[in-house]
């Protein structure tokens, strides 16, 4: 082999490294891209979220739980897009389902948005690995000029190779359509023969979210729901204390007001702060 040929082969390996054949054990895997560490890495911390910890999202739990059980049973199931405001339980629901069903062979592979270009390699490796995999893309939000969404669109539906039967994609986002939409793009739409024809820009942006067969919407919590979540977590974290009274309600609502969010996350954070302070002050 010539010197130039050897150099070319080494450069090729650096630019297009091969995906590891083996997938490590463990219920949660992370995909890392680039360099010598490219590949699957097992998570070191356990998933603690239980379905019973998720309050006031019963309908969302029912929808995604049924879809997940279909997948585990080898029946047709849809890729799911969970969308809605921050802190409403989207990511927690996916992780709780893993906790519920990992005993039946369910595993989670987390892929960051910046690594979406590797989806085809990831799926090729998982196709030959025993088990059922939820490919989890958390907190997706593409800029208007971000082409990485095309990799996700291709793998979800329309790719020649498609997805293996043991891989299902669950994604979360604050946006239903994942990509920002602008007024000018809607102004370019037109009426023809009484029918609305969207502009090409709008059609392109809608095409990604429409690849997901299941849309699960999450909504802001009402004040009553927020206080219900606070009460649940206070009881879990400080069972020996009186769970709630009027002063606790006022403190919880002030906490949410200061953060501009009556979310489940905010309720959990308040409960940790309140129960910790009360137990510290208790002899």
C-alpha positions, 0 to 999 in steps of 0.5 A: 500500500502506498503512503498516500493510500495509507493516509487517505484510509486514516483520514476516511476513518476519522471522517466516517468512523464505523459504528460499534457492532456491540451495544452495551447492557443497561436500560438507558443508553446515550449516543455520543458522536465524534472522535474515539468515543463515538458510539453507545454509552450506558447511563450510570444513574438509575431512572427513578420516575414512576407512572404513579408520580405523574399527576394530572396527565392521566389522558397523556399517560393512557395514550402513550402507555397503550402505544408502548404496550403495542410496541412491546407486544410486536403489534403496530405502534406509532412514533410519538411527538409529545409537545407542550409547555416546559415542565408539564411531564413530557420527558418524565412520562417517557422515562416512567414508561421505561421504568414500568416496562424495562422488565419486559425488555424495553430500553431507552436510547437518548440521542441529542439534537446535535447528533441526529445525523447519526440516526441511520447508524444508530438504528443499524446497530440496534437492529441486530441487538435483542430487545425493544428500543425507544429512541428518545429525542428530548426537547427538539427545537429547530431553527429555520435554517437548521437542516438536521431535522431532515435526518429525523424526517427521513428516518421516521418515515420515507427513508429507503432503509426505514426503521427496524421493527425493534425501534420506536421514536419518542420525541418531545418539543415545546412546539407542535411543528418543531420548526418556527413558522413566520407570518410571511410564510403563511401570507404566501399561501393561496386560495385556488378553486375555493381550496387553501394551498399552503406555501411550500415553506409551510408545507416543508415545516409541517412535513416533519411533525406529520411523520409522527403518527401520534401527537400527545398534547400537554397543557399548562396546569390550572391552579388547582392542579398545581396545588394537587401536584405540590400536595402529592410531592410534599406527602412523598418527601415529608410524610411525617408532616402535615401535608398542606394548609393555607399557608403552604398553599400561599407559599406554593402559589408565590413560588410559582408566581416568582418563576412565572410557571405553574408547572409540575416541575415548579411544584416538585421544586417547591415541595423539595424546598418546603419539606426540606426546610420544615424537616430541618426546623423540626427537632 
